[in-house]
Structure formats: C-alpha cells, structure tokens
Amino acid sequence: MSATPLQFAEWTLAMQSRVEYVLTKHMPAETEAPHTLHRAMRYAVLGGGKRVRALLAYAAGEFCGASADDVDMPAAAVELIHAFSLVHDDMPCMDDDDLRRGKPSTHKQFGDATALLAGDALQSLAFELISGAHSATQPSQQVSILHCLAVATGSRGMAGGQSIDLESTGIKLTQSQLAQMHALKTGALIQAAAMMGAYSADNLDSDKMTAVDTFSKSIGLAFQVIDDILDTEADTATLGKTAGKDAEQDKSTYVTLLGLDTAKTLAKSLYKQAIAPLEVYGREADRLISLANFITQRQF
C-alpha cells in the first residue's frame, strides 16, 4: 500500500527543504569574489524548482537502506547539474528562452558570458560536493556516484541528448528516435539521480539496485512525456517557463507525434512499467511509487 498523500506531501516538503539547505550552505556566498559569478550561480539554483531529481535520490536511498545524511551530497549534486543544464539550455545559442522557474533566465539577468561561466561552475561544484570530505559516503561509493553522474552528464547522456535535439529541429522524428533522444537528454539524469541515491547505501542489494534501475529508466521517459503534455495544456504562468516553445521551434514532441490522448496513454503505460519491479517490496517502495505518481500526475 502506498503512503497516504499527507505523508508523502510532508516527506516531499521535508526533503525539498533539506536539499535547499544543503545547496545554500555549500554554494559560494555572494560576498565571495568573483561576486557576480557567485550571484549568478545562486540565482540559477536556489529558491525554485520541484527538486524532483533530489527527491528521487532520497527515495531510492531510503529504499536501499541509506540515510538522508548519506544522500545529501548526491542529491545536491544532481540538482546542480540540472540547474547548469537549464542555464545553458536557455541561452540564445541553444533553446533561447527568456523565462525559467517564473523569473528571467540567468543569461537575461546577468548576460550571456556570466551565464555560460555560471553553468560551467555549477557543473564543477557538483563533482566537488560528491568527492569532498563533507560527503557521508565511503570512497568506493563516491567513485560509483561520481561515475554515474559523469556518464549521465556527458555525450552519452544529457549533453548528447541536447545535441540530438538541436540537430533534429524541423525534422519529424520517429517514436523510437524521440525516445532515444529523451532517454539521453532527460532520462539519463533522472536515472542517475535514483541510482546515486541507491549507491549511497552501505550494503548494496543487487535485486533492489536492479529494481531502481528499471524504475528510473521508465519514469525518466514518463517525465518527458508528461512535460510534452503540459507544454500543450498548461500556460506560461503555470509552467514557469515559456509554454509551447517546442512547437514554436518545430521540434518533435510526444504530443505532435502521437496526439494528446495517445501521449497520455503512453505516460500511464510507462508508470506501470516503472512501478512493476517495486511492487514486490510492499511498503519499502512507498516513496518511489509515490514519486512515480507525482511525476506522472503532476499538473504544473
């Protein structure tokens, strides 16, 4: 049986507050030189976002036996990588968007050059947090977590997916091609978030690790399908970013490819695939299953 909505809501708020505190504590202060760069970094990261990737790290860690203390640095690191990707993604040479999380994009607030450097610095800081002495995990775990995040961030992950996305503007992709692009662009970091949480546990259970891996692959793709649906159905004020941007730029989405109803059916199917390997664990998997519900049923 899944946790009640109130229990999950309380846990979500607690983990969101927790990772916000960790990020605030470990990011360079605005009073530290170079001041403008550090202001831009904090502007891009703090005080916004649903922190879904951090929540996945905490939930997967809990499922595998890690404490929240163990997961703090991986959770913060994956949020830094996500923020860096958004800063760069919004720039004129990429998707050229002026709005992010309900406020001006970092390059609109600080200029292109500072935004570029802020993204670079956030990426470096992510790996610094995982590998530093403040990490609660053992060296062997740190290496696994570092490797997981590095692969998810590079050309075989997020950067590669973004490259395919840029090359595919104006081209109608097949469903298989679209799935491959989003498995890299969106899914890789979501999968990494969950796996980093799992790797934070001292005694790794191979069956649980396999369950988390299978879960995160399906929920990562479901996340993108829901994003495409919301981009069609929600407005800019609700999303906190420019609605309809992909359609405006003539990019393939699950809605343009499949239609709205079929895209919604696909999201439900991916949800079922995600939770299937978890159901045998009963209440142990409550957090992950509740998160799958949150991701596939969100309206914002």
C-alpha positions as YAML, in Angstrom:
chain: A
units: angstrom
residues:
- id: 1
  name: MET
  ca: [0.00, 0.00, 0.00]
- id: 2
  name: SER
  ca: [1.31, 3.46, -0.91]
- id: 3
  name: ALA
  ca: [1.89, 6.18, 1.64]
- id: 4
  name: THR
  ca: [-1.08, 8.47, 2.18]
- id: 5
  name: PRO
  ca: [-1.00, 11.80, 0.29]
- id: 6
  name: LEU
  ca: [-0.42, 13.71, 3.53]
- id: 7
  name: GLN
  ca: [2.54, 11.51, 4.50]
- id: 8
  name: PHE
  ca: [4.07, 11.87, 1.05]
- id: 9
  name: ALA
  ca: [3.42, 15.63, 1.00]
- id: 10
  name: GLU
  ca: [5.15, 16.04, 4.35]
- id: 11
  name: TRP
  ca: [8.12, 13.96, 3.24]
- id: 12
  name: THR
  ca: [8.37, 15.87, -0.04]
- id: 13
  name: LEU
  ca: [8.39, 19.22, 1.72]
- id: 14
  name: ALA
  ca: [10.98, 17.99, 4.23]
- id: 15
  name: MET
  ca: [13.33, 16.70, 1.50]
- id: 16
  name: GLN
  ca: [12.88, 19.79, -0.65]
- id: 17
  name: SER
  ca: [13.75, 21.97, 2.34]
- id: 18
  name: ARG
  ca: [16.65, 19.70, 3.20]
- id: 19
  name: VAL
  ca: [18.32, 19.84, -0.21]
- id: 20
  name: GLU
  ca: [17.69, 23.59, -0.38]
- id: 21
  name: TYR
  ca: [19.58, 23.97, 2.90]
- id: 22
  name: VAL
  ca: [22.45, 21.79, 1.65]
- id: 23
  name: LEU
  ca: [22.69, 23.79, -1.57]
- id: 24
  name: THR
  ca: [22.54, 27.12, 0.25]
- id: 25
  name: LYS
  ca: [25.24, 26.02, 2.69]
- id: 26
  name: HIS
  ca: [27.70, 24.62, 0.14]
- id: 27
  name: MET
  ca: [27.36, 27.13, -2.71]
- id: 28
  name: PRO
  ca: [29.81, 30.05, -2.70]
- id: 29
  name: ALA
  ca: [28.44, 33.14, -0.97]
- id: 30
  name: GLU
  ca: [27.63, 36.26, -2.98]
- id: 31
  name: THR
  ca: [30.11, 38.11, -0.78]
- id: 32
  name: GLU
  ca: [32.94, 35.89, -2.05]
- id: 33
  name: ALA
  ca: [34.82, 37.01, -5.17]
- id: 34
  name: PRO
  ca: [34.05, 36.76, -8.05]
- id: 35
  name: HIS
  ca: [30.84, 38.32, -6.76]
- id: 36
  name: THR
  ca: [28.83, 38.48, -9.98]
- id: 37
  name: LEU
  ca: [29.56, 34.88, -10.90]
- id: 38
  name: HIS
  ca: [28.55, 33.66, -7.45]
- id: 39
  name: ARG
  ca: [25.35, 35.73, -7.55]
- id: 40
  name: ALA
  ca: [24.51, 34.17, -10.89]
- id: 41
  name: MET
  ca: [25.16, 30.66, -9.61]
- id: 42
  name: ARG
  ca: [22.92, 31.14, -6.59]
- id: 43
  name: TYR
  ca: [20.27, 32.84, -8.73]
- id: 44
  name: ALA
  ca: [20.16, 29.82, -11.06]
- id: 45
  name: VAL
  ca: [19.89, 27.21, -8.29]
- id: 46
  name: LEU
  ca: [18.20, 28.50, -5.17]
- id: 47
  name: GLY
  ca: [14.57, 29.23, -4.40]
- id: 48
  name: GLY
  ca: [12.92, 27.42, -7.27]
- id: 49
  name: GLY
  ca: [12.11, 24.09, -8.86]
- id: 50
  name: LYS
  ca: [10.32, 20.98, -7.69]
- id: 51
  name: ARG
  ca: [13.61, 19.20, -6.85]
- id: 52
  name: VAL
  ca: [12.32, 16.00, -8.45]
- id: 53
  name: ARG
  ca: [15.82, 14.65, -9.03]
- id: 54
  name: ALA
  ca: [16.82, 15.22, -5.41]
- id: 55
  name: LEU
  ca: [13.58, 13.57, -4.28]
- id: 56
  name: LEU
  ca: [14.40, 10.55, -6.44]
- id: 57
  name: ALA
  ca: [17.86, 10.33, -4.87]
- id: 58
  name: TYR
  ca: [16.46, 10.48, -1.33]
- id: 59
  name: ALA
  ca: [13.67, 7.99, -2.09]
- id: 60
  name: ALA
  ca: [15.97, 5.48, -3.80]
- id: 61
  name: GLY
  ca: [18.47, 5.85, -0.99]
- id: 62
  name: GLU
  ca: [15.79, 5.19, 1.62]
- id: 63
  name: PHE
  ca: [14.61, 2.14, -0.36]
- id: 64
  name: CYS
  ca: [18.15, 0.71, -0.43]
- id: 65
  name: GLY
  ca: [18.92, 1.48, 3.22]
- id: 66
  name: ALA
  ca: [20.80, 4.79, 3.02]
- id: 67
  name: SER
  ca: [20.10, 7.62, 5.45]
- id: 68
  name: ALA
  ca: [19.19, 11.12, 4.30]
- id: 69
  name: ASP
  ca: [22.63, 12.23, 5.55]
- id: 70
  name: ASP
  ca: [24.23, 9.74, 3.17]
- id: 71
  name: VAL
  ca: [22.26, 11.12, 0.22]
- id: 72
  name: ASP
  ca: [22.63, 14.87, 0.89]
- id: 73
  name: MET
  ca: [25.65, 15.44, -1.36]
- id: 74
  name: PRO
  ca: [24.43, 13.30, -4.29]
- id: 75
  name: ALA
  ca: [21.01, 14.97, -4.08]
- id: 76
  name: ALA
  ca: [22.55, 18.44, -4.09]
- id: 77
  name: ALA
  ca: [24.96, 17.48, -6.87]
- id: 78
  name: VAL
  ca: [22.25, 16.26, -9.22]
- id: 79
  name: GLU
  ca: [20.30, 19.48, -8.64]
- id: 80
  name: LEU
  ca: [23.42, 21.50, -9.50]
- id: 81
  name: ILE
  ca: [23.83, 19.55, -12.74]
- id: 82
  name: HIS
  ca: [20.17, 20.06, -13.57]
- id: 83
  name: ALA
  ca: [20.47, 23.80, -12.91]
- id: 84
  name: PHE
  ca: [23.61, 24.06, -15.03]
- id: 85
  name: SER
  ca: [21.80, 22.33, -17.90]
- id: 86
  name: LEU
  ca: [18.88, 24.77, -17.66]
- id: 87
  name: VAL
  ca: [21.19, 27.81, -17.64]
- id: 88
  name: HIS
  ca: [22.89, 26.63, -20.82]
- id: 89
  name: ASP
  ca: [19.70, 25.33, -22.41]
- id: 90
  name: ASP
  ca: [18.04, 28.75, -22.10]
- id: 91
  name: MET
  ca: [20.85, 30.63, -23.84]
- id: 92
  name: PRO
  ca: [20.36, 32.15, -27.32]
- id: 93
  name: CYS
  ca: [22.67, 29.60, -28.96]
- id: 94
  name: MET
  ca: [20.53, 26.76, -27.60]
- id: 95
  name: ASP
  ca: [16.76, 26.97, -27.00]
- id: 96
  name: ASP
  ca: [16.77, 30.75, -26.48]
- id: 97
  name: ASP
  ca: [14.27, 31.12, -23.65]
- id: 98
  name: ASP
  ca: [13.87, 34.25, -21.53]
- id: 99
  name: LEU
  ca: [11.94, 32.65, -18.65]
- id: 100
  name: ARG
  ca: [12.85, 29.91, -16.19]
- id: 101
  name: ARG
  ca: [11.14, 28.97, -12.92]
- id: 102
  name: GLY
  ca: [8.92, 32.03, -13.18]
- id: 103
  name: LYS
  ca: [11.74, 34.57, -13.40]
- id: 104
  name: PRO
  ca: [14.15, 35.85, -16.08]
- id: 105
  name: SER
  ca: [16.59, 33.21, -17.31]
- id: 106
  name: THR
  ca: [20.12, 33.55, -15.97]
- id: 107
  name: HIS
  ca: [21.50, 34.96, -19.21]
- id: 108
  name: LYS
  ca: [18.76, 37.60, -19.26]
- id: 109
  name: GLN
  ca: [19.58, 38.61, -15.69]
- id: 110
  name: PHE
  ca: [23.40, 38.50, -15.88]
- id: 111
  name: GLY
  ca: [24.35, 38.39, -19.57]
- id: 112
  name: ASP
  ca: [25.45, 35.52, -21.81]
- id: 113
  name: ALA
  ca: [29.08, 35.37, -20.69]
- id: 114
  name: THR
  ca: [28.32, 35.19, -16.98]
- id: 115
  name: ALA
  ca: [25.54, 32.65, -17.58]
- id: 116
  name: LEU
  ca: [27.95, 30.45, -19.51]
- id: 117
  name: LEU
  ca: [30.51, 30.60, -16.71]
- id: 118
  name: ALA
  ca: [27.83, 30.04, -14.06]
- id: 119
  name: GLY
  ca: [26.74, 26.84, -15.77]
- id: 120
  name: ASP
  ca: [30.34, 25.65, -16.03]
- id: 121
  name: ALA
  ca: [30.97, 26.42, -12.36]
- id: 122
  name: LEU
  ca: [27.79, 24.66, -11.21]
- id: 123
  name: GLN
  ca: [28.86, 21.52, -13.04]
- id: 124
  name: SER
  ca: [32.27, 21.57, -11.35]
- id: 125
  name: LEU
  ca: [30.70, 22.23, -7.94]
- id: 126
  name: ALA
  ca: [28.51, 19.14, -8.32]
- id: 127
  name: PHE
  ca: [31.53, 16.87, -8.56]
- id: 128
  name: GLU
  ca: [33.29, 18.79, -5.80]
- id: 129
  name: LEU
  ca: [30.43, 18.07, -3.39]
- id: 130
  name: ILE
  ca: [30.39, 14.34, -4.10]
- id: 131
  name: SER
  ca: [34.15, 13.89, -3.89]
- id: 132
  name: GLY
  ca: [34.82, 16.23, -0.94]
- id: 133
  name: ALA
  ca: [35.44, 15.41, 2.68]
- id: 134
  name: HIS
  ca: [31.93, 16.55, 3.63]
- id: 135
  name: SER
  ca: [30.44, 13.58, 1.77]
- id: 136
  name: ALA
  ca: [28.99, 10.97, 4.14]
- id: 137
  name: THR
  ca: [29.73, 8.04, 1.83]
- id: 138
  name: GLN
  ca: [32.84, 5.86, 1.65]
- id: 139
  name: PRO
  ca: [35.46, 6.35, -1.11]
- id: 140
  name: SER
  ca: [34.26, 3.34, -3.12]
- id: 141
  name: GLN
  ca: [30.72, 4.68, -3.04]
- id: 142
  name: GLN
  ca: [31.94, 8.13, -4.03]
- id: 143
  name: VAL
  ca: [33.61, 6.66, -7.11]
- id: 144
  name: SER
  ca: [30.42, 4.86, -8.16]
- id: 145
  name: ILE
  ca: [28.35, 8.00, -7.64]
- id: 146
  name: LEU
  ca: [30.86, 10.18, -9.50]
- id: 147
  name: HIS
  ca: [30.98, 7.77, -12.43]
- id: 148
  name: CYS
  ca: [27.19, 7.56, -12.57]
- id: 149
  name: LEU
  ca: [26.79, 11.34, -12.67]
- id: 150
  name: ALA
  ca: [29.63, 11.88, -15.14]
- id: 151
  name: VAL
  ca: [28.17, 9.45, -17.67]
- id: 152
  name: ALA
  ca: [24.69, 10.94, -17.29]
- id: 153
  name: THR
  ca: [26.02, 14.44, -17.90]
- id: 154
  name: GLY
  ca: [28.28, 13.83, -20.91]
- id: 155
  name: SER
  ca: [27.93, 12.95, -24.58]
- id: 156
  name: ARG
  ca: [26.39, 9.57, -23.75]
- id: 157
  name: GLY
  ca: [23.83, 11.31, -21.59]
- id: 158
  name: MET
  ca: [22.40, 14.80, -21.21]
- id: 159
  name: ALA
  ca: [24.83, 16.67, -23.49]
- id: 160
  name: GLY
  ca: [24.40, 14.06, -26.20]
- id: 161
  name: GLY
  ca: [20.62, 14.26, -25.96]
- id: 162
  name: GLN
  ca: [20.73, 18.04, -26.23]
- id: 163
  name: SER
  ca: [22.93, 17.74, -29.32]
- id: 164
  name: ILE
  ca: [20.45, 15.39, -30.96]
- id: 165
  name: ASP
  ca: [17.65, 17.80, -30.03]
- id: 166
  name: LEU
  ca: [19.40, 20.72, -31.73]
- id: 167
  name: GLU
  ca: [20.12, 18.68, -34.84]
- id: 168
  name: SER
  ca: [16.51, 17.50, -35.02]
- id: 169
  name: THR
  ca: [14.83, 20.92, -35.20]
- id: 170
  name: GLY
  ca: [12.45, 20.92, -38.15]
- id: 171
  name: ILE
  ca: [12.80, 17.15, -38.60]
- id: 172
  name: LYS
  ca: [9.96, 14.75, -37.79]
- id: 173
  name: LEU
  ca: [11.43, 12.02, -35.61]
- id: 174
  name: THR
  ca: [10.06, 8.51, -35.26]
- id: 175
  name: GLN
  ca: [8.85, 7.43, -31.83]
- id: 176
  name: SER
  ca: [11.99, 5.32, -31.44]
- id: 177
  name: GLN
  ca: [14.24, 8.27, -32.30]
- id: 178
  name: LEU
  ca: [12.32, 10.56, -29.96]
- id: 179
  name: ALA
  ca: [12.62, 8.01, -27.15]
- id: 180
  name: GLN
  ca: [16.37, 7.68, -27.73]
- id: 181
  name: MET
  ca: [16.84, 11.47, -27.65]
- id: 182
  name: HIS
  ca: [14.91, 11.90, -24.42]
- id: 183
  name: ALA
  ca: [16.50, 8.86, -22.78]
- id: 184
  name: LEU
  ca: [19.72, 10.86, -23.05]
- id: 185
  name: LYS
  ca: [18.53, 14.46, -22.68]
- id: 186
  name: THR
  ca: [16.09, 13.99, -19.80]
- id: 187
  name: GLY
  ca: [16.08, 10.36, -18.73]
- id: 188
  name: ALA
  ca: [19.81, 9.91, -18.11]
- id: 189
  name: LEU
  ca: [19.96, 12.46, -15.30]
- id: 190
  name: ILE
  ca: [16.73, 11.23, -13.75]
- id: 191
  name: GLN
  ca: [18.05, 7.68, -13.82]
- id: 192
  name: ALA
  ca: [21.37, 8.87, -12.37]
- id: 193
  name: ALA
  ca: [19.58, 10.67, -9.53]
- id: 194
  name: ALA
  ca: [17.90, 7.46, -8.41]
- id: 195
  name: MET
  ca: [21.00, 5.32, -8.87]
- id: 196
  name: MET
  ca: [23.17, 7.82, -6.96]
- id: 197
  name: GLY
  ca: [20.76, 7.55, -4.06]
- id: 198
  name: ALA
  ca: [20.93, 3.77, -4.24]
- id: 199
  name: TYR
  ca: [24.75, 3.77, -4.38]
- id: 200
  name: SER
  ca: [24.75, 5.82, -1.15]
- id: 201
  name: ALA
  ca: [23.67, 2.73, 0.83]
- id: 202
  name: ASP
  ca: [26.45, 0.85, 2.63]
- id: 203
  name: ASN
  ca: [25.24, -2.65, 1.82]
- id: 204
  name: LEU
  ca: [24.08, -2.82, -1.78]
- id: 205
  name: ASP
  ca: [21.32, -5.30, -2.58]
- id: 206
  name: SER
  ca: [21.68, -6.34, -6.23]
- id: 207
  name: ASP
  ca: [17.95, -7.07, -6.62]
- id: 208
  name: LYS
  ca: [17.00, -3.66, -5.24]
- id: 209
  name: MET
  ca: [19.59, -1.97, -7.44]
- id: 210
  name: THR
  ca: [18.09, -3.68, -10.48]
- id: 211
  name: ALA
  ca: [14.61, -2.60, -9.42]
- id: 212
  name: VAL
  ca: [15.75, 1.02, -9.03]
- id: 213
  name: ASP
  ca: [17.48, 0.90, -12.42]
- id: 214
  name: THR
  ca: [14.37, -0.43, -14.18]
- id: 215
  name: PHE
  ca: [12.11, 2.00, -12.33]
- id: 216
  name: SER
  ca: [14.24, 5.04, -13.13]
- id: 217
  name: LYS
  ca: [14.54, 4.28, -16.85]
- id: 218
  name: SER
  ca: [10.77, 4.13, -17.27]
- id: 219
  name: ILE
  ca: [9.99, 7.07, -15.03]
- id: 220
  name: GLY
  ca: [12.61, 9.19, -16.79]
- id: 221
  name: LEU
  ca: [10.85, 8.74, -20.10]
- id: 222
  name: ALA
  ca: [7.45, 9.23, -18.46]
- id: 223
  name: PHE
  ca: [8.72, 12.55, -17.08]
- id: 224
  name: GLN
  ca: [9.40, 13.81, -20.61]
- id: 225
  name: VAL
  ca: [6.06, 12.59, -21.97]
- id: 226
  name: ILE
  ca: [4.27, 14.50, -19.19]
- id: 227
  name: ASP
  ca: [6.42, 17.57, -19.92]
- id: 228
  name: ASP
  ca: [5.27, 17.46, -23.54]
- id: 229
  name: ILE
  ca: [1.65, 17.14, -22.43]
- id: 230
  name: LEU
  ca: [1.94, 20.05, -20.00]
- id: 231
  name: ASP
  ca: [3.67, 22.15, -22.67]
- id: 232
  name: THR
  ca: [0.47, 21.74, -24.70]
- id: 233
  name: GLU
  ca: [-2.15, 22.05, -21.95]
- id: 234
  name: ALA
  ca: [-0.64, 24.49, -19.41]
- id: 235
  name: ASP
  ca: [0.12, 28.19, -19.76]
- id: 236
  name: THR
  ca: [3.39, 30.05, -19.22]
- id: 237
  name: ALA
  ca: [2.41, 31.37, -15.77]
- id: 238
  name: THR
  ca: [1.65, 27.84, -14.55]
- id: 239
  name: LEU
  ca: [4.77, 26.26, -16.02]
- id: 240
  name: GLY
  ca: [7.18, 28.99, -15.01]
- id: 241
  name: LYS
  ca: [8.74, 28.76, -18.47]
- id: 242
  name: THR
  ca: [7.54, 29.61, -21.97]
- id: 243
  name: ALA
  ca: [4.66, 27.31, -22.94]
- id: 244
  name: GLY
  ca: [4.55, 25.90, -26.47]
- id: 245
  name: LYS
  ca: [8.25, 26.55, -27.08]
- id: 246
  name: ASP
  ca: [8.95, 23.22, -28.78]
- id: 247
  name: ALA
  ca: [6.03, 23.58, -31.17]
- id: 248
  name: GLU
  ca: [7.12, 27.13, -31.94]
- id: 249
  name: GLN
  ca: [10.60, 25.87, -32.82]
- id: 250
  name: ASP
  ca: [9.20, 22.99, -34.90]
- id: 251
  name: LYS
  ca: [10.57, 20.23, -32.66]
- id: 252
  name: SER
  ca: [9.13, 16.75, -32.40]
- id: 253
  name: THR
  ca: [7.31, 16.00, -29.14]
- id: 254
  name: TYR
  ca: [5.22, 13.08, -27.96]
- id: 255
  name: VAL
  ca: [2.11, 15.18, -28.46]
- id: 256
  name: THR
  ca: [2.93, 16.24, -32.03]
- id: 257
  name: LEU
  ca: [3.99, 12.69, -32.87]
- id: 258
  name: LEU
  ca: [1.27, 10.66, -31.15]
- id: 259
  name: GLY
  ca: [-1.51, 13.11, -30.37]
- id: 260
  name: LEU
  ca: [-2.55, 14.21, -26.90]
- id: 261
  name: ASP
  ca: [-4.68, 11.20, -25.95]
- id: 262
  name: THR
  ca: [-2.12, 8.63, -27.07]
- id: 263
  name: ALA
  ca: [0.64, 10.53, -25.28]
- id: 264
  name: LYS
  ca: [-1.39, 10.35, -22.06]
- id: 265
  name: THR
  ca: [-1.89, 6.61, -22.58]
- id: 266
  name: LEU
  ca: [1.86, 6.18, -23.07]
- id: 267
  name: ALA
  ca: [2.56, 8.03, -19.80]
- id: 268
  name: LYS
  ca: [0.23, 5.65, -17.94]
- id: 269
  name: SER
  ca: [1.94, 2.65, -19.54]
- id: 270
  name: LEU
  ca: [5.39, 3.91, -18.55]
- id: 271
  name: TYR
  ca: [4.15, 4.45, -14.99]
- id: 272
  name: LYS
  ca: [3.05, 0.82, -14.80]
- id: 273
  name: GLN
  ca: [6.41, -0.33, -16.19]
- id: 274
  name: ALA
  ca: [8.21, 1.81, -13.62]
- id: 275
  name: ILE
  ca: [6.45, 0.50, -10.53]
- id: 276
  name: ALA
  ca: [6.20, -3.15, -11.61]
- id: 277
  name: PRO
  ca: [9.62, -4.19, -10.19]
- id: 278
  name: LEU
  ca: [8.90, -2.33, -6.94]
- id: 279
  name: GLU
  ca: [5.53, -3.82, -6.07]
- id: 280
  name: VAL
  ca: [7.06, -7.00, -4.60]
- id: 281
  name: TYR
  ca: [8.73, -4.87, -1.90]
- id: 282
  name: GLY
  ca: [5.48, -3.62, -0.38]
- id: 283
  name: ARG
  ca: [5.79, -0.58, 1.89]
- id: 284
  name: GLU
  ca: [9.56, -0.43, 1.41]
- id: 285
  name: ALA
  ca: [8.92, 1.03, -2.04]
- id: 286
  name: ASP
  ca: [6.25, 3.54, -0.96]
- id: 287
  name: ARG
  ca: [8.38, 6.63, -1.56]
- id: 288
  name: LEU
  ca: [9.43, 5.61, -5.06]
- id: 289
  name: ILE
  ca: [5.91, 4.61, -6.06]
- id: 290
  name: SER
  ca: [4.51, 7.85, -4.64]
- id: 291
  name: LEU
  ca: [7.11, 9.77, -6.62]
- id: 292
  name: ALA
  ca: [6.09, 7.91, -9.78]
- id: 293
  name: ASN
  ca: [2.53, 9.05, -9.09]
- id: 294
  name: PHE
  ca: [3.72, 12.61, -8.52]
- id: 295
  name: ILE
  ca: [5.70, 12.68, -11.77]
- id: 296
  name: THR
  ca: [3.02, 11.19, -13.99]
- id: 297
  name: GLN
  ca: [0.03, 13.01, -12.46]
- id: 298
  name: ARG
  ca: [1.53, 16.45, -11.90]
- id: 299
  name: GLN
  ca: [-0.38, 19.39, -13.30]
- id: 300
  name: PHE
  ca: [2.37, 22.04, -13.15]
...
